[in-house]
Amino acid sequence: MKLSKLAKTFIAWLLPERVLAMVLAVRSRRMSHKLLKRWGMPEVNDKLLKRFGNHCIGGLFPGLILPYCIQAEQMGPFLLGTYEQEIAPWFDQLRKCNYSQILDVGAKFGFYAVGLAKWYPSATVLAFDTDPWARRVTAQFASENSVTNVSCQGFCSTDWLAKNLQPHSLLICDCEGYEFVLLNPTRVPNLSTATMIVESHDQPPWGKHADLIERFSKTHFISEMSFDPNSRINPSELDLSFLADHEKYLAIGEPRNHWQKWIRFKPKLCDFFAE
């Protein structure tokens, strides 16, 4: 039985914030997996794994081992190295600096968390996700790559950041609109020295993209990047001839909304980031 809009609003008001976040994350992931199955993603993943194995063959983290338990997800972009290709140069630049604390908020199955943990083996990497499935898979992902410096966490709040965020940390954030609540430099002073890559979801009811940029305009150099589906590697370059045309799109494409953008916040206090 479907709940009315009023009932959903009441439930959202009744539940504690971290419990509501978990419920919404689990619901979203289940819907995503169901949709991907309808599109035929498991069959595409199976073909890709049989041809290439489960080691990433390109992108930021070549050689990274993808756990087979993520086959309900869209594995192709991670495996082939086309995932979020627009912002790959930003990540490459991160290697110029050392970080003792790295946060991945909205870690999903831990691709960035585990990859960055291998880049920075002496750093403490905290992978936050409110979905218990995501945390389980991230832990397995880290284990299969012999990574021991990743800690899987649940809900990341502004209060947690205020107490635990260290100066000059690295923060990767993809939390479906919650970034406008979480990233509050007034309440979290150490955000002023943090390097941040944020996926901004500027659709209703948020629409606070410009406000988020304004918050950090005095402390950070700020760059934006929009999603560009034409930036993906041509399938012919990857020898995907064993896939049908519609399967090639499923292997490298990323279904995104036009309002999704990435923002890079580079702290002005870091000399090597000076422009």
C-alpha positions as CSV (number, residue, x, y, z in Angstrom):
1,M,0.0,0.0,0.0
2,K,1.4,3.4,-1.0
3,L,1.7,6.1,1.7
4,S,0.1,9.4,1.2
5,K,2.3,12.5,0.9
6,L,1.0,13.6,4.3
7,A,1.9,10.3,5.9
8,K,5.4,10.4,4.4
9,T,5.9,14.0,5.8
10,F,4.7,12.8,9.2
11,I,7.1,9.9,9.2
12,A,10.0,12.1,8.2
13,W,9.2,14.5,11.1
14,L,8.8,11.6,13.5
15,L,12.1,9.8,12.7
16,P,15.5,11.1,14.0
17,E,17.6,12.6,11.3
18,R,20.1,9.8,11.1
19,V,17.4,7.1,11.0
20,L,15.5,9.0,8.3
21,A,18.8,9.3,6.3
22,M,19.3,5.5,6.6
23,V,15.7,4.7,5.5
24,L,16.0,7.0,2.4
25,A,19.4,5.7,1.5
26,V,18.3,2.1,1.6
27,R,15.1,2.9,-0.4
28,S,17.1,4.8,-3.0
29,R,19.7,2.0,-3.4
30,R,17.0,-0.7,-3.8
31,M,15.2,1.4,-6.4
32,S,18.5,1.9,-8.2
33,H,19.3,-1.8,-8.2
34,K,15.9,-2.7,-9.4
35,L,16.1,-0.2,-12.3
36,L,19.6,-1.4,-13.3
37,K,18.3,-5.0,-13.3
38,R,15.5,-3.9,-15.6
39,W,17.9,-2.3,-18.0
40,G,20.0,-5.5,-18.2
41,M,22.9,-4.3,-16.2
42,P,23.7,-7.6,-14.5
43,E,24.2,-9.2,-18.0
44,V,26.5,-6.3,-19.1
45,N,28.5,-6.6,-15.9
46,D,28.9,-10.3,-16.4
47,K,30.2,-9.8,-19.9
48,L,32.6,-7.1,-18.8
49,L,34.0,-9.3,-15.9
50,K,34.5,-12.3,-18.2
51,R,36.4,-10.2,-20.7
52,F,38.5,-7.9,-18.4
53,G,38.3,-9.5,-15.0
54,N,37.6,-7.4,-11.9
55,H,40.7,-5.3,-11.8
56,C,40.3,-1.7,-12.9
57,I,42.0,-1.3,-16.3
58,G,42.0,2.5,-16.4
59,G,41.1,5.7,-14.7
60,L,42.4,7.0,-11.4
61,F,43.0,3.7,-9.7
62,P,44.3,1.1,-12.3
63,G,44.7,-2.3,-10.7
64,L,42.1,-1.7,-8.0
65,I,40.2,-4.9,-7.4
66,L,36.4,-4.4,-7.6
67,P,34.5,-6.9,-5.3
68,Y,32.1,-9.2,-7.2
69,C,29.4,-8.3,-4.6
70,I,28.8,-4.9,-6.4
71,Q,27.4,-6.6,-9.5
72,A,24.0,-5.1,-8.8
73,E,25.7,-1.7,-9.4
74,Q,26.9,-0.2,-12.7
75,M,30.4,-1.6,-12.7
76,G,31.5,-0.5,-16.2
77,P,32.6,3.1,-15.6
78,F,34.7,2.0,-12.5
79,L,36.2,-1.0,-14.3
80,L,37.0,0.8,-17.5
81,G,38.1,4.1,-16.0
82,T,35.4,6.4,-17.3
83,Y,33.7,7.1,-14.0
84,E,33.3,10.9,-13.4
85,Q,36.0,11.5,-16.0
86,E,35.3,15.3,-15.9
87,I,36.9,15.7,-12.5
88,A,39.8,13.1,-12.8
89,P,42.3,16.0,-13.2
90,W,41.2,17.4,-9.9
91,F,42.0,14.1,-8.2
92,D,45.4,13.9,-10.0
93,Q,46.3,17.3,-8.5
94,L,45.5,16.0,-5.0
95,R,48.6,13.8,-5.1
96,K,50.7,17.0,-4.7
97,C,49.7,17.3,-1.1
98,N,49.8,14.9,1.9
99,Y,46.7,14.4,4.0
100,S,46.5,12.7,7.4
101,Q,42.6,12.6,7.4
102,I,40.4,11.9,4.4
103,L,36.6,11.9,4.5
104,D,34.4,10.3,1.9
105,V,30.8,11.4,2.7
106,G,28.3,9.4,0.6
107,A,30.9,6.7,-0.1
108,K,28.5,4.2,-1.7
109,F,30.6,1.0,-2.1
110,G,33.8,2.9,-1.4
111,F,35.5,3.5,-4.8
112,Y,37.1,6.8,-3.8
113,A,37.6,5.8,-0.2
114,V,39.6,2.7,-1.1
115,G,41.4,4.2,-4.0
116,L,42.5,7.2,-1.9
117,A,43.5,4.9,1.0
118,K,45.9,3.2,-1.4
119,W,47.3,6.6,-2.5
120,Y,47.7,7.7,1.1
121,P,48.4,4.6,3.2
122,S,49.4,6.6,6.3
123,A,46.1,8.6,6.3
124,T,43.0,7.8,8.2
125,V,40.2,7.4,5.7
126,L,36.6,7.6,6.9
127,A,34.0,6.3,4.5
128,F,30.5,7.6,5.5
129,D,27.3,6.1,4.2
130,T,23.9,5.7,5.9
131,D,23.1,2.5,4.0
132,P,24.3,-0.6,5.9
133,W,24.8,-2.4,2.6
134,A,27.2,0.3,1.4
135,R,29.3,0.0,4.6
136,R,29.4,-3.8,4.3
137,V,30.6,-3.7,0.7
138,T,33.1,-0.9,1.4
139,A,34.7,-3.0,4.2
140,Q,34.9,-6.0,1.8
141,F,36.3,-3.7,-1.0
142,A,39.0,-2.5,1.4
143,S,39.8,-6.0,2.5
144,E,40.1,-7.4,-1.0
145,N,42.6,-4.6,-1.8
146,S,44.6,-5.2,1.4
147,V,43.7,-1.7,2.6
148,T,43.7,-1.4,6.4
149,N,43.3,2.4,6.8
150,V,39.6,2.7,5.9
151,S,37.0,3.0,8.6
152,C,33.3,2.6,7.6
153,Q,31.0,5.1,9.4
154,G,27.3,5.8,9.2
155,F,25.7,9.2,9.4
156,C,28.1,12.3,9.2
157,S,26.6,15.3,10.9
158,T,27.8,18.9,11.2
159,D,28.2,18.3,14.9
160,W,30.5,15.3,14.1
161,L,32.6,17.5,11.8
162,A,32.8,20.2,14.3
163,K,34.3,17.8,16.9
164,N,36.4,15.6,14.6
165,L,37.5,17.3,11.4
166,Q,41.2,17.9,11.5
167,P,42.9,21.0,9.9
168,H,44.0,20.6,6.2
169,S,41.9,17.4,5.6
170,L,40.5,16.2,2.3
171,L,36.8,15.8,2.0
172,I,34.9,14.1,-0.8
173,C,31.2,14.8,-0.6
174,D,28.3,13.2,-2.6
175,C,25.3,13.2,-0.2
176,E,22.3,14.0,-2.4
177,G,21.6,17.5,-1.3
178,Y,22.7,17.2,2.4
179,E,25.9,19.0,1.4
180,F,24.1,22.3,1.8
181,V,23.4,21.4,5.5
182,L,26.7,19.6,6.3
183,L,29.2,22.0,4.9
184,N,28.8,24.9,7.3
185,P,32.1,26.8,8.0
186,T,30.5,28.8,10.8
187,R,29.8,25.7,12.8
188,V,32.9,23.8,11.5
189,P,35.9,26.2,11.5
190,N,38.3,23.6,10.1
191,L,36.4,23.5,6.8
192,S,38.2,26.7,6.1
193,T,41.5,24.7,5.6
194,A,39.9,21.6,4.0
195,T,40.3,20.6,0.4
196,M,36.9,19.6,-0.9
197,I,35.4,18.0,-4.0
198,V,31.6,18.2,-3.7
199,E,28.9,17.0,-6.0
200,S,26.2,19.6,-5.8
201,H,22.6,18.6,-6.3
202,D,21.0,22.0,-7.1
203,Q,17.5,20.8,-7.7
204,P,14.3,21.6,-5.7
205,P,13.9,21.8,-2.7
206,W,17.5,22.8,-2.2
207,G,18.6,25.2,-4.9
208,K,21.5,26.5,-2.7
209,H,24.4,25.9,-5.1
210,A,25.4,29.6,-5.2
211,D,25.0,29.9,-1.4
212,L,27.4,27.0,-0.9
213,I,30.0,28.7,-3.1
214,E,29.5,32.0,-1.3
215,R,30.2,30.4,2.1
216,F,33.8,29.5,1.1
217,S,34.6,32.4,-1.3
218,K,36.9,34.1,1.2
219,T,38.9,31.0,2.2
220,H,39.0,28.9,-1.0
221,F,39.8,29.0,-4.7
222,I,36.6,27.6,-6.3
223,S,36.1,25.8,-9.6
224,E,33.0,24.2,-11.1
225,M,32.5,21.4,-13.5
226,S,29.3,20.3,-15.3
227,F,28.4,16.8,-16.4
228,D,29.5,16.3,-20.0
229,P,28.3,12.9,-21.4
230,N,30.4,13.6,-24.6
231,S,33.6,13.5,-22.6
232,R,33.4,9.7,-22.1
233,I,35.9,7.5,-23.9
234,N,34.7,6.3,-27.3
235,P,33.7,2.6,-26.9
236,S,35.9,1.8,-29.9
237,E,39.0,2.8,-27.9
238,L,38.2,0.1,-25.3
239,D,37.4,-2.7,-27.7
240,L,33.8,-3.2,-26.5
241,S,32.8,-5.0,-29.8
242,F,31.6,-7.9,-27.8
243,L,28.7,-5.7,-26.5
244,A,25.6,-4.7,-28.4
245,D,25.3,-0.9,-29.0
246,H,22.8,-0.4,-26.1
247,E,25.1,-2.4,-23.8
248,K,28.1,-0.2,-24.6
249,Y,26.2,2.8,-23.2
250,L,25.4,0.8,-20.1
251,A,29.1,0.0,-19.8
252,I,30.5,3.6,-19.9
253,G,27.5,6.0,-19.6
254,E,26.4,7.7,-16.4
255,P,22.8,8.6,-16.0
256,R,22.9,12.0,-14.3
257,N,20.6,15.0,-14.0
258,H,21.5,18.2,-15.8
259,W,21.5,20.2,-12.5
260,Q,24.3,18.0,-11.0
261,K,27.6,19.8,-10.8
262,W,30.9,19.3,-9.1
263,I,32.6,22.0,-7.1
264,R,36.3,22.0,-6.1
265,F,37.3,24.0,-3.1
266,K,41.0,24.6,-2.8
267,P,42.1,26.3,0.4
268,K,44.0,29.5,-0.1
269,L,46.3,28.7,2.7
270,C,48.0,25.9,0.7
271,D,50.9,27.3,-1.2
272,F,50.8,24.7,-4.0
273,F,47.2,25.6,-4.7
274,A,47.9,29.3,-5.3
275,E,46.7,30.4,-8.7
